[in-house]
Amino acid sequence: MSGRSPVPQSAASSPEQSSLFGSAPPVPTDRLFLGIYPDAATAARIDALAADVCARHGVRAPRHRPDRLHITLFHIGDWAGLSQCTVDTVVAAAGRVRAEAFAIRMNEVASFSGNRERLPLVLKASHGNEALHRFREQLGVELTRAGLGRCVSKTFEPHVTLVYAPQRLEPEPVEPVRWIASEFVLIHSLLGKTQHLRLGSWPLRAG
């Protein structure tokens, strides 16, 4: 594992909001997730692909910046303030994973369904990426052993979110985008501020 930087001091929990039935829970401000980021050249290529798709389909919405493009492996949780204990538990679990670097291939853009006004338009794979699935299973085992089994969902469709679009796009093949996953990372996302703070990274061995 690379040197781990201290967890930034997040804003204090939001003041509780009053309601007819008492106090509402604080609004989450902090998200923790494990993910894989493409290298800078691949991120730039994905951004160019997103720009082309948006232009052709008339999508008028801000695209995700290249430095925020990623695949989420596990969403650990959202809170108003970040728990150092949770961070330490995830760091310990991730540090026990031993795996080789692997190739990722994505060849399709499509909208994911949802109950929101804007739907995620994503880059994904029509099939394959078995090595990615095996790696995620291994990571999930370690998270479960660490007491974080609630975070380990069984369903997983690898994707990179490009933009939240007001319209739905049907699946569309694109020129395949490939890269080698050489590390995975723990990210503290500041919700609503489009900031990803790296709390830890773990290299994957060259095959």
N, C-alpha and C positions, 0 to 999 in steps of 0.2 A: 504494500500500500504506500502511496505517496504521503508526504508529510501532510497531516491533517490540520487545517486552519481552525481556529476557535470559532464556535458558532456566534454569528453576529448577534448583538443585542437587538431583538425585535421590539416593536412598539408594545407597550403594555396592553393588556387585554382591553378591548373596546368597552366603554361604559355600557352597562346593561340598559336595554331599551325597555321602556315601560309598555305595558299592554293591558288589555282589559282583564287578563287572567294573571297578572303579576309581571315578573321580569322575563324578557326574552333572553335566550343564550347569546353570548358575545358573538359578533360576526367574525368568522375566521379570517385571519390575516396572513397565516403562514402555512405553507404546504411542504411536505417532505416526500421525495420520491427517488427511486433508483432508476437510472436510465442509461442509454447509450447514445452518444452524440456522434454524428459523422465528422470526418476531418474537414478542415476549412474549404478545401477545393470541392469536396462532394457537397458540402452545405451550399456553396455558391451555385453549383449546378442545380441543386434542388430548388433554390430560390428562383433561378432563371426559368426552370420548368413551371413553377407556380405562377410566375408573372405571365408566361405564355398562356397557360390554362385560363387564368383570370381574364386576360384580354380577349381570348376567343369566346368565352362564355359570358362576358359582360359582368363579371363579378367586381363590384365596387366595395371593397372592404380592405382594411389594412392587413397585409400579409405578416406572418411571423418573421422576425428578423432572422438572418442566417445563423447567428450565434445562439438562437433559442430552438432551432430545429433538433428534434430528438425522438427517440423511441422510449416510451415509458415501460419499464419492466414491472415495477410494483409501485403503486400509490400507497405510501405508508399512512398518510392522514393529513387532515387540515385542522388547524387550531388557531385560537387567538393567543399568540405567543408560542414559542417553540420549547419543547421539553428536552433539556440536555440528557436526561436519562434515556429517552427514546432514541436520540441521536447516537448515544454511546452503544445502545443495544444493536442498532442497525450496523454501526461501524464494526462491532465485534463479529456479527454474523457474516457480513460481506468479506471480512478479512479471512474467514475460514474457507472461502471458495477457491478452488484451484482448477483452472480451465485454460484451454488453448484459445488463441485468437481464431476468429471464424469470419467467413464471408456473409454479407447481407445483400440481398437482391430484392429490389422493388420495381414493379413494372405496370402499375395501374393507379389511376386517381379516381376517387369516388367520394360521395357524401356519406357520412355516417348519419343514421337516423337519430332522432332525439326529440325532446319536448321543449325546445327552445326556439326563439325567433331566428337565430342564426345557427346553421348546422356546420359541424367541422368538415371541411374538405381536406382529404388526406391523401398521402402517397402510401401505397401499400403493395402487397404481393398477391398475385392471383393464386399462388401455390408456393411450396418449398420452404426454405429457411429452417430446415430441420435442426441444424446446429444451434441456431438461436433459441429454438424451443427447448432443446436439451439443456442449454446453459441456464435458461430461466427456471427450468424444473430444479436444477441443482441449487440455484440461489434460493428458490422457494423452500427447499428442504432446510437450509440453514436458518432462514427466517422463522420457520415453524419451530425448529429446535430452540430458538431464542425467545419463544413466547409470542411471536408476531404472526401466528397462523391466520389471524383475522385479515391480514393484508394479502394473503396468498390466494388469489382468485384462480380458478381452474381454467377459465376461458381466457384466451389471449390471441388477438389478431394484431400482429406487429404493424405499426403505422407511424408515419410522421405527419403531424397536423400542419397544414400549410396556411390555412386562413379559416375564419368563421364567416360563412357566406349566407346571404339572405335567401338564396335559391338552392334547390337540390340538384346535384349533378349525378347522372347515371354513371356506372363504372365505365372507364375509358382507358384503353391500353396506351402506354407511353413507352418511349425508349427506356430500356432497363437502366436503373441507377444501381451501381454496385460499390461497396466499400468493405474494408476489413475492420471489424470491431476489435480494437486493440486494448480497450479498457472499458470499465463501467464506472459510474459515478453516483455519488449521493448528492442530491440537490435540495437546497432550501429555496423555495420559490416564494417571493413576496407578492401575495395575491393583489391584483389590481395595479401593480407597479411594473409589470413585465420585466422583473429582475430575477435571474437565476444565480444563486450563490453556491459555489462548489464547496462542500464540506469534506469530501473525501473522494479518492479515486484509487482504483485497483487495476493494475495491468493484467492483460491476458497474455499468456506465454505464446511466443512464436512457435508455429508448428514445425 
